Amino acid sequence: MRKIDHIPVVAVLWTVLCAFSFLDDVARKVEQGNEHFDRAEFQEALKAYQEAQTDRPDAPELHFNLGDALYKTGAVVEAMSAFEQAAKTGDKNMAAKAYYNVGNSLYRQQAFDKAVGAYEKSLELNPDDRDAKVNLEMTLEKLEEQQQQDQNQDQQDQNKDQDQEDDEQQNQDQADDEENQDSQNQQQQNENDEQDQSEQQNPNDQPEQGQDEQQQQPQEPGELSPEEAQRLLDAMKDRESESQKRRRVRLQGKRYRGNPW
């Protein structure tokens, strides 16, 4: 897979300005900057382009070369701004290369969605740019990976939030169950206390143990109750008394009849 890099420096400023004698100093600085750039002396190249831009701040070619030097020194954000200024030129070829480097700068910042737009603008101006096509395809793959990672992270965050909500709900349900159990226990205790208090206030209402046991004990066959035994004894006494009375009567009658005086 091709590594994204900057496009070669476009040194058209010197060619355009060499015909004007009062601009010879600007052209000389641009040439010095190009020489430093070719030797990978990017800080020196940047300084030379900045000096030249002081005299021609609106020149798109200088914005482009300045952006190249900034990109190579690692100042990607500042480089992107310079390339965007260079893209405002009326030269389609210059604008296409500027948008290409805008895409490179955005790719370095992992702003893949915006980089895709920059490469597409470059291809609109120069459909035959093979490097722009390769970078666009690679950036689309990176964008898809980034979106998938974002979706996975969102899903993990949602699962984490759901787990936290479930734990909180479980704790709340447990607390509610404990509170309901405590309430039921307290209600049962209150009922027991009221029942104990009622029994203490009415002791006569409780049956005697002996009486209950006597009433519950079954009577054996042939066994007389105390009341029946007493009635039987009284009847026997009455019969004995009646028998003695009749005997006295009979004895008296016999004595009168057998022994008259």
Secondary structure, DSSP 8 states (H G I E B T S, - for coil): -----------HHHHHHTT-GGGHHHHHHHHHHHHHHHTT-HHHHHHHHHHHHHH-TT-HHHHHHHHHHHHHHT-HHHHHHHHHHHTTSS-HHHHHHHHHHHHHHHHHTT-HHHHHHHHHHHHHH-TT-HHHHHHHHHHHHHHHHHHHHHHHHHHHHHHHHHHHHHHHHHHHHHHHHHHHHHHHHHHHHHHHHHHHHHHHH-GGGS--HHHHHHHHS---TT---HHHHHHHHHHHHHHHHHHHHHHHHHHHHHHHHHS--
